[in-house]
Amino acid sequence: MELQSGQKIDTDLVILSIGIKSNSQLAKDAGLEVNQRGGIVVDDYMKTSDASIYALGDAIEVVDFNDKTKTMVPLAGPANKQGRIVANNIAGMKETYKGTQGTSIAKVFDLAVANTGHNEKTLKRNGKVYGKDYKTIIIHSKSHAGYYPGAMPMTLKLIYDMNGKIIGAQGVGHDGVDKRIDVIATALRYGGTIYDLKDLELAYAPPFGSAKDPVNMLGFVAENVLSGKVNMFTGTNWMILMKKKQSFLMFVKTLKENWAILKGLITSLLMSFVKERASLIRIKTLLFTVPLA
Ligand SMILES: Cc1cc2nc3c(=O)[nH]c(=O)nc-3n(C[C@H](O)[C@H](O)[C@H](O)COP(=O)(O)OP(=O)(O)OC[C@H]3O[C@@H](n4cnc5c(N)ncnc54)[C@H](O)[C@@H]3O)c2cc1C
């Protein structure tokens, strides 16, 4: 492959990860109000600045359901719902669009990657501060009961405010990510909290889920963190510690390993680490995580 610069790259696979830019030239030419990104400005009834013209879909500016700011979200679900609203309003009804929360999913090779609501990157961009405005937890669950064949691992991240209100969630895994994100998306839509996730009664039989569904587990873990029972160590915590120049050692092992061997290993590792690096690195925290399944 040859780049514009003339550089040649020998590769088997090229992935184009590109965004989209809506073409609203028609609207501009018609004199309709557009935002800085060219998004057509509409009111709650999907009416443009010209009362006889409605607009919908990728080309319009929408209300971000999560924080009520203005944004543009190119997704088929919102576009189709807006289509129904526009058709009904043209037919004389008075329907409003309530905003787009950004629920989405993509298949990346064998993995499903899904989102609903705001992610941490968006929160930070909006000036929100971890631990002050929001908290996050990450869990690693199975798609269904572990003892039933075919259970696949999934990772779910939940973001919630300091009162437990759900702000967003992301998930990645092979199977069952879609339904977990959809359940959380529904809870978020109705102002749900981590306590609601804990209480949700979801369909369970071994081939389909777990008696404590990953969505329930998110609620349990988030409650433990918010009530101060446990501290969760996340990538964000890592970054904070790194900035403070505090060093720590992370050690991950499966439960299949003998507990005593594990302890011995840690002790010797720690000792050699301390001996060799004591003058250079101060060990502030020792994090020891053991996956339970
Ligand atoms: C490759 C791809 C995959 C996608 N996958 C997903 C997905 O999995 N999930 C999801 O939610 N979204 C997905 N999307 C986004 C989704 O397709 C869009 O959000 C949705 O189609 C937007 O609907 P729309 O009516 O605004 O625009 P469109 O569906 O693009 O319709 C606009 C129409 O207007 C026509 N048009 C444009 N200019 C003019 C003109 N001057 N005169 C007359 N006609 C004109 C176009 O030809 C087109 O038919 C995907 C998009 C792409 C490109």
The ligand as an SDF file (V2000), in Angstrom:
LIG
                    3D

 53 58  0  0  0  0  0  0  0  0999 V2000
  -21.7940    1.4650    5.7430 C   0  0  0  0  0  0  0  0  0  0  0  0
  -22.7690    1.9700    6.7550 C   0  0  0  0  0  0  0  0  0  0  0  0
  -23.2040    1.1320    7.7490 C   0  0  0  0  0  0  0  0  0  0  0  0
  -24.1040    1.5950    8.6930 C   0  0  0  0  0  0  0  0  0  0  0  0
  -24.5190    0.7370    9.6740 N   0  0  0  0  0  0  0  0  0  0  0  0
  -25.3540    1.1990   10.6240 C   0  0  0  0  0  0  0  0  0  0  0  0
  -25.7970    0.3370   11.6520 C   0  0  0  0  0  0  0  0  0  0  0  0
  -25.4250   -0.8240   11.7160 O   0  0  0  0  0  0  0  0  0  0  0  0
  -26.6190    0.8420   12.6050 N   0  0  0  0  0  0  0  0  0  0  0  0
  -27.0570    2.1310   12.5620 C   0  0  0  0  0  0  0  0  0  0  0  0
  -27.8240    2.5320   13.4450 O   0  0  0  0  0  0  0  0  0  0  0  0
  -26.6830    2.9530   11.5740 N   0  0  0  0  0  0  0  0  0  0  0  0
  -25.8460    2.5220   10.6000 C   0  0  0  0  0  0  0  0  0  0  0  0
  -25.4540    3.3640    9.6000 N   0  0  0  0  0  0  0  0  0  0  0  0
  -25.9890    4.7380    9.5990 C   0  0  0  0  0  0  0  0  0  0  0  0
  -27.3580    4.7420    8.9810 C   0  0  0  0  0  0  0  0  0  0  0  0
  -27.3050    4.1800    7.6990 O   0  0  0  0  0  0  0  0  0  0  0  0
  -27.8130    6.1950    8.8980 C   0  0  0  0  0  0  0  0  0  0  0  0
  -27.8270    6.7680   10.1800 O   0  0  0  0  0  0  0  0  0  0  0  0
  -29.2200    6.3150    8.3360 C   0  0  0  0  0  0  0  0  0  0  0  0
  -29.3000    5.7340    7.0640 O   0  0  0  0  0  0  0  0  0  0  0  0
  -29.5820    7.7990    8.2170 C   0  0  0  0  0  0  0  0  0  0  0  0
  -30.7910    7.9380    7.5450 O   0  0  0  0  0  0  0  0  0  0  0  0
  -31.0640    9.2540    6.6940 P   0  0  0  0  0  0  0  0  0  0  0  0
  -32.4470    9.1340    6.1640 O   0  0  0  0  0  0  0  0  0  0  0  0
  -30.7050   10.4500    7.4640 O   0  0  0  0  0  0  0  0  0  0  0  0
  -30.0060    9.2180    5.4920 O   0  0  0  0  0  0  0  0  0  0  0  0
  -29.8540    8.1970    4.3040 P   0  0  0  0  0  0  0  0  0  0  0  0
  -30.3170    6.8400    4.6840 O   0  0  0  0  0  0  0  0  0  0  0  0
  -28.4470    8.3600    3.8150 O   0  0  0  0  0  0  0  0  0  0  0  0
  -30.8710    8.7360    3.2120 O   0  0  0  0  0  0  0  0  0  0  0  0
  -30.6470    9.9650    2.5590 C   0  0  0  0  0  0  0  0  0  0  0  0
  -31.1990    9.8420    1.1570 C   0  0  0  0  0  0  0  0  0  0  0  0
  -31.2160   11.1140    0.5610 O   0  0  0  0  0  0  0  0  0  0  0  0
  -30.7610   10.9850   -0.7760 C   0  0  0  0  0  0  0  0  0  0  0  0
  -30.2400   12.3080   -1.1770 N   0  0  0  0  0  0  0  0  0  0  0  0
  -29.1320   12.9280   -0.7510 C   0  0  0  0  0  0  0  0  0  0  0  0
  -28.9900   14.1130   -1.3360 N   0  0  0  0  0  0  0  0  0  0  0  0
  -30.0520   14.2490   -2.1670 C   0  0  0  0  0  0  0  0  0  0  0  0
  -30.4790   15.2730   -3.0660 C   0  0  0  0  0  0  0  0  0  0  0  0
  -29.7780   16.4060   -3.2280 N   0  0  0  0  0  0  0  0  0  0  0  0
  -31.6220   15.0760   -3.7420 N   0  0  0  0  0  0  0  0  0  0  0  0
  -32.3470   13.9390   -3.5850 C   0  0  0  0  0  0  0  0  0  0  0  0
  -31.9890   12.9410   -2.7570 N   0  0  0  0  0  0  0  0  0  0  0  0
  -30.8580   13.1160   -2.0550 C   0  0  0  0  0  0  0  0  0  0  0  0
  -29.7090    9.9150   -0.6930 C   0  0  0  0  0  0  0  0  0  0  0  0
  -29.4970    9.3440   -1.9670 O   0  0  0  0  0  0  0  0  0  0  0  0
  -30.3650    8.9350    0.2780 C   0  0  0  0  0  0  0  0  0  0  0  0
  -31.1930    8.0100   -0.3740 O   0  0  0  0  0  0  0  0  0  0  0  0
  -24.5650    2.9240    8.6380 C   0  0  0  0  0  0  0  0  0  0  0  0
  -24.1270    3.7690    7.6220 C   0  0  0  0  0  0  0  0  0  0  0  0
  -23.2340    3.3060    6.6980 C   0  0  0  0  0  0  0  0  0  0  0  0
  -22.7900    4.2300    5.6020 C   0  0  0  0  0  0  0  0  0  0  0  0
  1  2  1  0
  2  3  1  0
  2 52  2  0
  3  4  2  0
  4  5  1  0
  4 50  1  0
  5  6  2  0
  6  7  1  0
  6 13  1  0
  7  8  2  0
  7  9  1  0
  9 10  1  0
 10 11  2  0
 10 12  1  0
 12 13  2  0
 13 14  1  0
 14 15  1  0
 14 50  1  0
 15 16  1  0
 16 17  1  0
 16 18  1  0
 18 19  1  0
 18 20  1  0
 20 21  1  0
 20 22  1  0
 22 23  1  0
 23 24  1  0
 24 25  2  0
 24 26  1  0
 24 27  1  0
 27 28  1  0
 28 29  2  0
 28 30  1  0
 28 31  1  0
 31 32  1  0
 32 33  1  0
 33 34  1  0
 33 48  1  0
 34 35  1  0
 35 36  1  0
 35 46  1  0
 36 37  1  0
 36 45  1  0
 37 38  2  0
 38 39  1  0
 39 40  1  0
 39 45  2  0
 40 41  1  0
 40 42  2  0
 42 43  1  0
 43 44  2  0
 44 45  1  0
 46 47  1  0
 46 48  1  0
 48 49  1  0
 50 51  2  0
 51 52  1  0
 52 53  1  0
M  END
$$$$
